[in-house]
Protein backbone atom coordinates (compact mmCIF):
# COMPACT_ATOMS: atom_id res chain seq x y z
CA UNK A 1 0.00 0.00 0.00
CA UNK A 2 1.19 3.53 -0.79
CA UNK A 3 2.46 5.78 1.97
CA UNK A 4 0.74 9.09 2.63
CA UNK A 5 2.75 12.21 1.78
CA UNK A 6 0.85 14.28 4.36
CA UNK A 7 -1.38 13.44 7.32
CA UNK A 8 -3.71 15.86 9.03
CA UNK A 9 -7.10 16.42 10.62
CA UNK A 10 -10.06 18.29 9.16
CA UNK A 11 -12.20 19.81 11.91
CA UNK A 12 -15.69 21.12 11.19
CA UNK A 13 -17.24 22.28 14.45
CA UNK A 14 -17.48 19.32 16.86
CA UNK A 15 -16.58 16.77 14.15
CA UNK A 16 -12.96 15.87 13.35
CA UNK A 17 -11.93 13.65 10.42
CA UNK A 18 -8.48 12.27 9.66
CA UNK A 19 -7.14 13.24 6.20
CA UNK A 20 -4.27 11.75 4.21
CA UNK A 21 -2.68 13.03 0.97
CA UNK A 22 -1.27 10.53 -1.53
CA UNK A 23 0.73 11.07 -4.72
CA UNK A 24 -0.78 9.99 -8.02
CA UNK A 25 0.24 6.52 -9.13
CA UNK A 26 -0.91 6.74 -12.78
CA UNK A 27 -0.91 9.56 -15.25
CA UNK A 28 -4.39 10.03 -16.73
CA UNK A 29 -4.64 12.25 -19.78
CA UNK A 30 -7.70 12.82 -21.89
CA UNK A 31 -7.16 13.08 -25.61
CA UNK A 32 -9.84 14.54 -27.84
CA UNK A 33 -9.81 13.50 -31.49
CA UNK A 34 -11.68 15.30 -34.24
CA UNK A 35 -13.55 13.16 -36.75
CA UNK A 36 -15.29 13.92 -40.01
CA UNK A 37 -18.99 13.37 -39.39
CA UNK A 38 -19.84 11.48 -42.59
CA UNK A 39 -16.85 9.10 -42.75
CA UNK A 40 -15.51 9.06 -39.16
CA UNK A 41 -12.02 9.70 -40.59
CA UNK A 42 -9.55 11.51 -38.36
CA UNK A 43 -9.02 15.24 -38.92
CA UNK A 44 -5.67 16.95 -38.30
CA UNK A 45 -4.83 20.62 -37.95
CA UNK A 46 -1.76 22.04 -39.68
CA UNK A 47 0.09 25.16 -38.56
CA UNK A 48 0.44 27.10 -41.80
CA UNK A 49 1.98 30.53 -42.44
CA UNK A 50 -0.85 32.70 -43.80
CA UNK A 51 1.41 34.62 -46.18
CA UNK A 52 3.57 31.81 -47.62
CA UNK A 53 1.26 28.82 -47.17
CA UNK A 54 4.14 26.75 -45.75
CA UNK A 55 3.78 24.60 -42.66
CA UNK A 56 5.47 26.09 -39.55
CA UNK A 57 7.17 23.88 -36.92
CA UNK A 58 5.80 24.12 -33.38
CA UNK A 59 9.12 25.52 -32.07
CA UNK A 60 8.77 28.56 -34.35
CA UNK A 61 5.28 29.54 -33.12
CA UNK A 62 4.67 32.24 -30.51
CA UNK A 63 1.48 33.81 -29.17
CA UNK A 64 0.18 37.26 -29.91
CA UNK A 65 -3.03 39.18 -29.53
CA UNK A 66 -4.45 40.95 -32.55
CA UNK A 67 -5.83 44.43 -31.88
CA UNK A 68 -9.23 45.12 -33.49
CA UNK A 69 -7.78 47.95 -35.61
CA UNK A 70 -5.10 45.83 -37.25
CA UNK A 71 -4.98 45.27 -41.01
CA UNK A 72 -5.81 41.59 -40.52
CA UNK A 73 -9.10 42.32 -38.76
CA UNK A 74 -10.02 45.20 -41.10
CA UNK A 75 -9.72 43.04 -44.20
CA UNK A 76 -11.86 40.28 -42.72
CA UNK A 77 -14.62 42.47 -41.30
CA UNK A 78 -16.28 45.71 -42.15
CA UNK A 79 -14.71 48.87 -40.76
CA UNK A 80 -17.74 49.69 -38.62
CA UNK A 81 -17.87 48.30 -35.09
CA UNK A 82 -20.49 45.69 -34.32
CA UNK A 83 -22.18 47.89 -31.74
CA UNK A 84 -22.06 51.65 -31.84
CA UNK A 85 -23.69 53.13 -28.74
CA UNK A 86 -25.78 56.19 -29.40
CA UNK A 87 -25.53 58.76 -26.65
CA UNK A 88 -27.05 62.19 -26.57
CA UNK A 89 -25.91 64.95 -24.35
CA UNK A 90 -28.58 66.38 -22.19
CA UNK A 91 -29.36 70.00 -22.95
CA UNK A 92 -28.44 71.94 -19.76
CA UNK A 93 -31.03 74.63 -20.55
CA UNK A 94 -33.92 72.20 -19.96
C-alpha positions, 0 to 999 in steps of 0.5 A: 500500500502507498504511503501518505505524503501528508497526514492531518485532521479536518475539523468542522465544528465538533466533528474531526476527520483524519485526512491523508494526501497521496501522490498519483500513481498513474498519469491520466490524460484525456485526448480529444480526437476530431472526426469527419462526421460522414466518414468518421475519418480523423481530422488533423490541424496544420500550422500554416503561415498565412502569407507563404502557405508553408507549414510552420514547426511548433518551435517557431510559433509564438502567441500574440493578440491581434488588436481590433484595428489591425490590417488583418481584422479590417480586411476580414470584417467591415470597418464599422464596429459591431455595436455603436452606442448612441448617446445624446448629451442632455441640454443643460437649458432644460 
